[in-house]
Amino acid sequence: MTSVSIATQLADWRAHALTLENEVKKVVVGQDKAIRAINIAIFARGHVLLEGGVGVGKTTLLQSIARGLGGAYERIEGTVDLMPNDLIYHTFLGEDGRPKVDEGPLLRAGEQLSVFFFNEINRARPQVHALMLRVMAERHVHAFKKEYRLPHMLVFADRNQVEKNETFEIPSAARDRFMMEIPIEIPDDRNLRKALMFDVKFQHAERLTQQVQSGVLAYDQLNAFSDVLQNHISASDVLEDYALDLWQATQSPAAFGIQLDSVDVNRLIHTGASPRGMGMLLKAARVHAWLMERDSLYPEDIHAVFHEIIAHRLVLNPMFESRRTELSRELTNQILATVSVPPKAKAA
């Protein structure tokens, strides 16, 4: 592949990526930052946790993304009685009154599956998490005496963060399999809130998502293009040293002079970001640089995705777990504000 063809490919895909963002913004308002983060995850080929309360539009957002992405969309609800086989198959009585077995939501679309939404994943038992996490990592599963390949599947999952009864905390090793945890928050803008309350178009989610142009991206070509993108974006030695400092700051924040108002940082962190997490941070930062029409990484590319990729990976000491969302956000903000950006970090 020549450099000219790569340049053309990068520009064409960027135009499609921005079209996808604009299409989704037409129907999901006040979530521009979340839409950009999901777009980055799609091109970095990473699975996503969604963080947010009830009724903030997570399902509408995902259905809009899935329509623009193309391919098949499947969904399952996390419940306390959900079993691993419920993802693989389901049984029913046929017209002849005899029991039948059919493929479950994880298998029935086969290689056309592009988005799998696991709603309230923490309501499901750890056995279900184990199967889901294995499929996320391997993108294939054996069932009905054959191998089902899911090469284009991205998993989006959200957690019920309101209720504690009949929920199971996702362990840190499992959270680490997700590239990002993206906050979906109620818009602050008063006019947007007013529109969400009084504009009836926002009260018909299915009709709303139909307004998104379908098949903006060729979902079955994203894996190959992601490799091209990742190999194209370069990083200077200074930028790499800066990323290493950020990693170390997640492990030993006090060593960098980082302080939080309400807690002693020496007691806050049990384990910082993992090597897998830092690798995903750089993958996502390269996608951000590409969307900003750059060929090399700048510190702001890392800053743009730092919280979404690092916060859910931090293992806090148990006494602070109940304040995880608040403290992890405060810590990632303080890390970016305190760790010095080398003056030559922009020189690739």
N, C-alpha and C positions, 0 to 999 in steps of 0.2 A: 504493500500500500504506500503510495507516494505521499510526501508532506502536503501537496496541494489537495489531494483527496481527503486527507485527514482534516485539513483546515475546513474544507467544505462540509465534511461530515459533522465536525464540531459545531459549525454555524447553523446547519440545518436542524440538528437535534436541539440546540439552544432555543431556536425559534419555536419549535414544538413544545419545549418545556415551559417557556413563557406563555404560550397560548393556553396550555393546560392550567397554569396558575390563574390567568385572566378569566377563563371559562368558569372555574370554581368560585372565584371572587364574585361573579355575577349572582350567585345564588346563596353563598355563605358569606355573610358580612361580618366585619369586625374581627376576622381571624387571619389577617394577611400573614402574620409571622408564622402561625401554625401551618398555613398552606405552603409557605416557602420551605419550612422544615420538612414537611411530608414530601415535597418535590425533591428535596436533597436526598432524603432516604430512598426514594424510588430509584434515583440514578446511582446511588451508592450501594443499592441492592441490600438494604438493611431492614430488619423487622422493627416494628414500632409499638411502644406502649403509649396509650393516650391517657393523660391525667386531667381529670375535670369532674365536676359535679354532675348531678342528674339534669337532663333537659337542656344542655348547653349546645346541642347540635352535632355531637360526635358522629352519630349514624348518618345524618344528612351529609356531613362533610365527607365521610368515607364513601358513601354511595356516589357522590359527585366525582370524587377522585377515581373510583372504579370505572365509572362510565367514560371518563376521559382517557383512562389508561387502556381500556379495551380488555378483552379476555373475559373470563368468568368470575363472578363474585359469589362467594358463599359465606354463610354466617352460622354460628352456633351460640346458644345461650349457656353460660355457665350456671349450673345448678348443683346443689349438694349431692344429688343422686345421679349426676352424669357419670358415665363410665367410659373408659378409653375406647371400648368397641362402638360407642355411640358416634364417634367421629368416623369410624371405618365402615359400619354397615347398620342397617335397620331391618327389622322383620315386620311382616304384615300378612294378613290373610288375603289371598287372591280371590278372584271372582268364583273360582271353583271350590272355595272354602278351605284350600290347602295352604299351609304356611309358606311364605316366600321370603327370600333374602335379597336385599338390594344394596347398592353402594351408598355409603353415607356421605355427608357434606364434604369431607376431605378428599374423596376419591371420584365422585360422580362426574366432575368436569375434566378429570385427567390432566393432561399437559396444558389445557386451555385455562386452568385456574391461575388467575393473576392476583386476586385479593381474597384473603380469608380473614374474616372478622370474628374474633372470639370475644363476645360481650361478657363483661364481668368475669374475667378469667379466674379471679380469686374466690369465686363461689364454687369452682370445681375442685375436686380432691387432688392431692399431690400425684396420684397415679395418672390422672389425665394430663397434668402439667408435664410429667415425664415423657409421655408419648408425644405431646405437642412440641416440646423442646427438641426431641430427637428428630422429628420430621422437619422442624425449622432448620436444624443444622445440616441434615443429610439430603433434604428435599427429595426423598423417595420413601416408600413404605411397601412392605410385602403383605399382600392380602389376596384371598381367593386364588391361591396357588400361582400368583404372578406378581411382578414388580410394577408398582405404580410410580411413575416419575412425575415430579412436580417442579420442574426447573425454573418456572417463572413466578412461583408463588411468593408473595410477601404477606406476612402475618401482621395484622393490626389487632391489638388487644387493649381493653380498658379494664380498670379495676374499680370495684365498688369501694369507695373510700369513706362512705357515710356510715354503713352498718358494720358492726363487728361480729354479730351472731351469724353462724353458718358461713363464715368466710375463712379462707386459708391464706396466710401470708405467703407471698411468693419469695422464696429464699434468694439470697444475694447471687448465688451461682446461676439461678434461673434468670434473674433480672439482667445479668450480664450478657445473656444471649440476645437481648434486644438492643439494637443499635441506639435508639433514642427513646426517651420518654418526653412527649410533647405536651405542654400545658394547653388545655382548651379552656379559656376563661370567658366570663361574661364581658362583653364590650363595655368600656368605660364611657364611651361617647353617648350623651343623652339622646341625640337624634337617632342613633342606631338602636338604642334600647326602645325608643318610641316606635320605630318601624317594626321591630320584632314583636311588639305588643299589638299594634293596630293594623299593620299591613297584612291582609288576609293571605297574600301569596306565600308568606313564611309559615303558614299553618297547614300547608298541603305539601308535605315533604316529597312525596313521590312525584307530584306534578312539577315541583321545583327542580328536582334533579334531572328531569327530562329536558330541561332547558340547556343543560351542559352538552356541548358538542361531543358526540361519541367517537371513540377511537382516535383521539388526537395523537397518541403515542402508539408505536408498534411494540406492544408489550413483549412479543416473542423475540425482539431484537435487542432488548435492553441489556441483557447479560453481556453480549459481545461489545456493545457500545461502551458499557461501563468500563471494560478493560482498556479500551482505547483511551477513554477520558483519563483514567487513573495513571496510565503510562505517559500521558502528554503533559500533565501539570508537574512542574519541578519545584523543589524547595532548596533554599540556600543552606549552607552549614550553620549560619547564624540563626536562621529560622528553626532548624532542627534542634539547636541547643536551647532555644526559647521554649519549644514544645517539651523538651526534657525537664526544664525547670518547672513548667506547669504541672507535669506529672508528679515530680517530687513534692510540689506544694500540696497536692491532694493527699500525699502520704504523711508529710510532716509540715503542716501549715505553720507551726510556731517557728520553725527554722527560717522561714521567710518573713517573720515579723507580722504574720497575719493574726488579727484579733477580731473576735465577735463581741458584740455588746452584752449578750445575755449568757454566754457560756465560756468556759475555759477550753480553748481549742486543744490543749494538751490532753483533755479527757474526752473530747468529742469523737475523734476518728479512731476506729478500730483497724480498718484497712482502706487504703486509697484506691484509686482507679487501677484496673487490671491492664496487663499488656494488650489483651484483646480490645479493651475499651480505648486505649490510646491509638491503636491501629485504626479503629473505626472513626476516632476523632479526625485523624488525618485524611481518611477516605472522604468523609463528609466535607471537610474543609476544602479538599480539591474540587469537589462538585460546586461548592460555593464560589470558588475562584473562577471556575468555568462559566458559571451563570453571570458573573461580573465581567466577563470577557477578558480574563487574564490567563496567561500561560504559566504563572508561578504563584506560589502561596505568599500571602501577606498575613501579618498577625490578625488583621480584622477577619480573615476567613476562619481562623480558629475561634476567635471570639464569638462569631456569629452562631456557632453550633456548640460551644463549650458547655453551657448549662444543660442543654437537651441530651448531650451524650455522656456527661460525667456525673450529674447529680444522682441518678438512680443507681449508679454503681458504687457510690460511697457506702461503706459499711460503718454505721455509727454504733457507738457503745449503746447497749440496750436501754439505758436510762434516758436516752435522747430519741429513741425510735418514734415515740408518739408525736414528736415535733419534726419529723424527717423533712416534710415538704418545705417548711419554713427555714430550717437550719441549713439544708443542702443548698437552697437558693441563695441564702445569705453568704454561705461559704464560697460558692463558685463566683459570686460577684466580688467578694473580697480578694480571692486569688487573682482574678483578672485585674483588679485595681492596684494590687500590691506588687506582684511579680513584674519586675522591670522589663519593658520591651526594648531589646537592643536597637540602637540607632540604625544599624545596617540590616535589620531584619527584612527589609523590603527588597534587598538586592539579591535576586535569584542567581 
